[in-house]
């Protein structure tokens, strides 16, 4: 693909949204707007895209959106938001609004699938055939890339709502309003705030309660390895990026609990399998660009 092509991307987030213009992973322009109602937010982003398109031909548009988003291309609601607690966004015509007036191919996927694809192309996933990107923030999301393509079916992966084995002495009830102590209910930002009774960033690394968090991450990583055999699992968000000690402990627990059953997982290479992403806060915008490049490639 010619390196001079311009790709446009939209990272549609729950609190802020980013429009990005790039030549592959070289960002040319980037504009951030607050995510408000769908009419105002999508309208502002559409105006940015149209202005860029008028100035320079766009090779493709990639949209990396918060969910739940309809990704079944055969469905009449393709590219629209499913029911969501975010006020006003249920049924929002995301792709219809953002692709209007553009003469280029486009595609849409989840924000975490986009981030996974960016890490696969330019970050910690380089050289891997399969990877799973887990982001721990307001919720817990999982993006999956196999052979360079993002994976989804009836919906997109919802690994944050897996219910897994817990430490026997962990009495935290969980914070998920649907499932209580699913993974999202145990290690998401709101869950950690409830577990620690305040801002978890103020809790020191040696606090014994982090052991339960490390255990939960190890269980999630084990489930991912056993179901999809991901070569790399990237843990992003507050815990993965800011709590290296928790990730270290989770890695040790993962190896211990798999008990030599998986021939590719050993203590000496676990750091290469369960690790932090490389792109940091660039993964989201570059994920939208990676999706645009997919659209251009057909």
Helices and strands as residue ranges (DSSP letters): E 7-12, E 16-23, E 26-34, H 38-55, E 60-65, H 94-99, E 105-110, H 111-122, E 130-136, E 140-146, E 149-150, G 159-161, H 183-187, H 189-196, G 200-202, H 210-228, E 232-236, H 237-242, H 244-258, H 270-273, E 274-275, H 282-297
